[in-house]
């Protein structure tokens, strides 16, 4: 009988994370201090992060050992299954073989606990009592609330207001694990109050929520900040996904011709794709495709520039594809993909054409999600459905060309808390939105003064 699932045992959970920085074909541009326009050092990050994570942020070691307490928690849901989407293949009448790595079986229902558990562990080791963070759709906030509960830490989550209103069950999930959840922009921080003074009905953004969480952590000695995507150490922790997937693809007896993932900040895509990149760096033919919404097209229509990671301009400057840190996205349902920038590691590889990027409108994405749910049974999160859309399109191209193709994509979470979005789609109420080009151009002009005086 042909296999549908490819399963590893708990003994197969990776013992080290993979650090792509060790194999980059070109150096990663440094993080810049906005005042001096010079590269920052570890001491500049100390108010926000424990030293263990700061050292991972700048590490060039190819393998970083996973602490045993973290691996023990991973056993609650890892290793995760790799599926062959045979029913979807049949429905598409394609010669392509479609595989997906499913991260929706974690307690929080997404890939996010892979780094949340690690970050909670390292903060606990250094005596931190509380973690602050932001969340868009709620997957990251749920993951950190879960991880903080396991390691005895308090947790404060600033949740983008439009998602706070759209997704009350995500809020309740965080509160069940003991987190304090505030709609952002809130009245609890100077950054939040400043936004509300100008726009009382602001739907919020990840950039605004980051500003609030960073301010909260910086003002309290017993608190640190935890980030769910973008930074190097976050992407590092997520590589357990791709490390497992490599072994599972070997079990299936195939190697992917194309690796696909959705991108908001970059942690899900990078976690799956990075462990497959060493062969690409050596001249391999595998394609890597990052998928984002047309409503937030940072990789496809943003520019590769230095920018702040938050709206209030309190973070160091990161070189990334960006729509500008003042970007406030429309209220599309893929809340986890509404960030103005992307991970510097991912952006570097897009800039050098190692990784491709595409954008889709949300109705086409939900059409793909319905087709997947009606064949494979799993209801994808709206974010993950972007990868489903591209996988289906790749399979359709294989059908038209008559050439077989092996497709691997990341199904980073389930959509059980997103059924209102499916209801809106089924009722014909979802609208497509393409971010205006004039808004992009205006933001790029505003970023010009932030650039270092000489190329870095």
N, C-alpha and C positions, 0 to 999 in steps of 0.2 A: 504493500500500500504506500502511495506517495505521501511524504511527510508534509504536514501543514505547519507544525510548530518545531522550532529548534531550540532545545532547552539545555542550559548549563546547570550545574549544581552549585550550592553555596561555597564549596571548596574552590570553584572557578572564579569567584569574585576577584577582580584584579587586586594585586597587592601594591601596585604603584599607579599613580596617574601619569599620563603622557604629557610632556611639556613641549609643544610645537616650537617654542622659541629656540630650542636647541638646534633645530633643523631648518630654520628660515633661510630662504635663498638671499634675502637682503635684510639688513638690520631694521628693527622696529624703531620708528621715531620716538624720542624720549617724551615723557610727560613734562610739561613746561609750567613753571611758576608764572602766573599772570602778571605779577608785578615786576619781577626781574627779567622775564622772558628767557630764563635759564632753566636747564633741567632740574627737577626737584630731587631731593634725597629722601631716604627712609624717614628721617626725623620730621619731614613735612607731612607725612601720612600718619604719624603716631597718634595724633588726637582722635583719629577716626577708626583705625584698625589695630589689632594686636600685632606684635612684631612677627609672629610666625607667618601671618598672611602677607605682611609687607615683604618678607623675604621670599615668599612664593611669587609675589608680584614681579620681582626683579630677577628671579632665578633663571639661569641658563642650563640647568641640569635637565637631561632628557627624561629622567624618571624621578618622581617625587613620591616617597613612600606614603601609603595610606595608613594612618594610625589604626591600631587594632580596635580601639573603641568605636571608631567610625565604621570599620568593616562589620563589626557586630551589629550596629544599627542597620547598615545596608542589608543585612540578612532578612529584615522584615519584608523586603520586596525584591531584592536583587538576588541573582541575576534576573533581568527581565527577558521576556520571550522575543524571539524573532519569528515572524510569521511569513509564510508564502501566501500571497493573496490570490489563491487559485480561482475563487469565485468571481473576483473582480476581473481577472484575466479572461475568464470565459465570457463574462458580460461584454467585455471590450473587444472580444474576438481578436486578440493580439498575440503575436508570437513572443512578445516580451515576457520575461519572468519578473514579477513584482514582489519585492520583500519589504516588510516594514518592521522596524524596531519599536516596540510598544512600551512607553513609559507611564501609561495611565494606571498601572496597578499599584503605584506607591500610595501611602496613606493620604497624601494631599492630591493625588490624582494626576500628577504631572512629573516631569523630570526634575523639577526644582529642588526636591529634598537632597539630591546628590551633592549639592554645594551647601545647602542650608545646614545639614547635619555637620559637615566639616567645619563651617564657620562657627557654629555654636560650640563645637568641641574646642577649637583653638581659643575662642574668647573665654570660655570657662576655665581653661588651663591658665590664663593670665589674670584671673580674678575679676573679670567683668561681671556685673550684676544684671545689666539690661542691654538689649539690642534695639536699635531703632531702624526702621526701613520704610521704603515706599512699596506700593504694589499697584499694578494697573488692573488687569482682569481679576486678580486675586490669587493666582497660582503661587506666586512667590511669597506673598504675605502668609498664605496658608502653610507653605512649606516651612517658613521661618518660625511661625507660631508652633508648629509641630516639633521642630528641632529644639527650640528653646524650652518647651515643656519637658522633653526628654533629659536635657542637661541642667534643669533647674534655673533657667534664666527668665527674667521678665522680658516682655516683648511689646513694643509700640509700633503700630503699622499706620502709615499715612496712605490711605487708599484714594486713588483718583476719583473725584466726586461722581463723574458719569458712571463709572463702574460700581461705585458704592450704591448708587441708586438702581442700576440695572441688575445687579447681582447680589441680592441680599443674603443668599445662602452661602456665598463665599465669606461674607462678613461674619455670619453666624458660625461658620466652620472655624475661623480664626478665634472667635470668642470662646468657642467650645474648648479650644486648647489653651485658653487663658490670656490671649492677647488683648490689648487695648487697641481699638480700631477707630481712626478718625477720618472723616471725609476731607479730602484735600482739594482746594485750599481750605485750611481750617483757621480758627481763631487762636490756636494754641501756640503759634510761632509768629515771629515778626515777618517772615517771608510769606506765610499764609495770609496774615492780616493785610499786608501790602497789596497782594493780588486782589483780595476781596474788596479793598477800598476802591480799586479802579474798576473791578468787574464783579459785582456782588453775586451774579449768577454764573460765574465762570465754571465750565465743566471740569476744569482741572487738566493736568497733564502729568506725565511721569517726571518731566523736568521740575515742575512745581513741587511735586511730592518729594522728590529727592532733596530739594532745597530745605523743605521742612524737616525731613529726617536728619539731614546733615547738621542743621542748626541745633536740633534737639540734642544730638549726641555731643556736639562740640561744647555745649553749655553745661554738661553734666559729667563730672569726673568718673562716675561709676558706670557710664554708658559708652558704648561704641556703636558704630554704624555698620550695617550689613547690606551688601549690594547683591542683587539677584542675577545680574548679567554684566556685560561690557568689560569688566576688568580682567586682567590676565589670570588671577588666581581663581576666579569664578569659572572661566572656561576650562582651566586645568582640572578642576574637580568633576566637571561634566564629562571628561573623556572616558569615564567608566562605561559610558554608553557605547562609544565606538570601539573600545578595546574588547568588550563582550561581543559586539556585532562582527568584528573580524573573525573571531573564533567560530561564531555561529554560521557565517558565510562559508567558512571552510567545512563545517559540518554538512552544509547544503551542497558542497562540491562546486561552488560558483564564486566568481569575483564580480563586484559591481562595475558596470560600464558607466553608471551615473549615480551619484549620491546627492540626495535632495533633502532640504530642511527649511522650515520657515525661519524668518529672522525678524526679531524685534530689537533686541540688543545684541544677540548673537550666541547666547550660551547653548541653546538647544542644537542649532546647526553645527556649531563648532565641536560640541561634545560628540556628535556622531561622526563628523567629517574628519577632524584633525588626525585621529589615529590611522586613517587611510592615506594621508597626505605624503608620508615619506616616499612611497613609490612614485607619486606624482612628481615630487622634487627630483627624482632620478630619471624622469622622462616618461613615466607611465601615461597611458591614454585615458584613464578614468576622468570623467567630467564631474565637477562639483557645482551645484546650483543652489543659490540662496534665494528664497522666495519671500517677498514682502507685499503689503497692500499698496494699491495705487493712492490711497488716502494718506499714506505716510511713506513716500518713496525715497528714503534717505540714500540707499545704495544706488538706485537707478537714476535719480534726478538731483540728489544733493551733490555737494562738492567736497573734495578731499582736502580739508583744512583743519587748523586747530580751532577748537571750540570748547566752551564750558560743558560740563556734564549735566548742569542743572540750570533752571530758569533764572534764579537769583544771582548767578555768576559767582558762586562761592567755592567751586571745586577748582583743582588745577586744570590746565588746558590739555586736551587729548587730541591727537591727530586722527581724524575719522571722517567718514562721509556723514555730512550733517545737513539738516534743513534749518539750522540756526537754533540756539538754545531758547529763544522766545517762542518757538513753535508751539501752538496749541492745536492739537489734532481734532478733526471731526469725531463725533461719537459713534464710530464704527464698532461692531461687536467684537472684533479681534483686539480686545483691550490690551493684551500683552505685546502687541506689535505697534503701539502708538508712541514710540520714543523718537526723539529728533535725530539721534545719532546711532552709531553701532560700535561694536567692540573694535579697538585699534588693531588687534591681531587679525581679525577677519577683514577689516577694511584694507589693511596692507596687502593682503592676498587678492582681494578684489581689484585693487589698484594695479597690481602686477599681472592681472588676468589669469591667475591660478584658479580663481573661483569666479563663476558667472553670477549674475544677479538678474532677476525678473520680477515684475510687479503685476498683480491681478486686482480687478475690481471685486467687491465682496459678493455680488450675486453669483458670479461665475464660481467663486470659491464655495459658496453654500450649495450650488448645484453639484459640485464634486463631492462635498460632504454627504449629501443625500445618497448619491450613487454608491459611495463607499459603505455607508451605514446599511443600505438595502442589500448589499452583497456580502460584506464581511461581518456585519452585525454590530461593530463598535461605532458609537456616535462620536465623531472627532470634536475636540475643542475647535472653535473658530480659527485659532492660531494654527493648529496642526492641519486644518483643512486646506491651508495654502500649499502645503507640501503635497497633499493628496491631489490638488488640482494639477500641479506640475507633473506628478507621477502619471496621472491619467493622460495628460497631453503627450508625454514621452512615449507612453504605450500606444497611443493613437498614431504617432509618427512611425513607430515600428510596424504597425499594421499597414500603413500606406506604403512604406518602403519595402515591406516583406523581409526585413532584416531583423533577426532576433536581437534582443537587448536585455541586459540584466539591470533592473532598477532597484535601488535601495533608498527608502525614505524614512524619516523619523516621524512617528506618530507620538508627539511629545506629551499628549494628555487627552483625557476624555472630555466630552461636552455635557456631562450630566447637570452642571450648574449653568449651562448656556442655552437651555431649551427655549427661553423667551426669544432668543435670536432665531432659532429654528422656526418658532411659531410665526415670527414676523416674516421670515422668508417664505414659508408655506402660504401665508396670507397675501403675499405680494407687496408687503410694506417696506422691504429693505430697498435702500437707494444706493446706487453707485456714486462715488465721489472721487474725482481726480484732483489732487492738490494743485492749486493754481501756480503756474510757472512764474507769474509776477511776484508771488509771495516768496518763492525760492530766490529769485533774483534780488529782491529787497533784502532778504536775510543775508545773502552773500556779501552785499555792500556793507552791511553792519558788522560783518566779521573781519573785514579787511584790517582794522586797527589792532586786532588781537594777534595777528601773525607775527612770529619772530622776525627780527630785521634781516636775518640771513637764513637761507634754507637749512633746515635741521633734519 
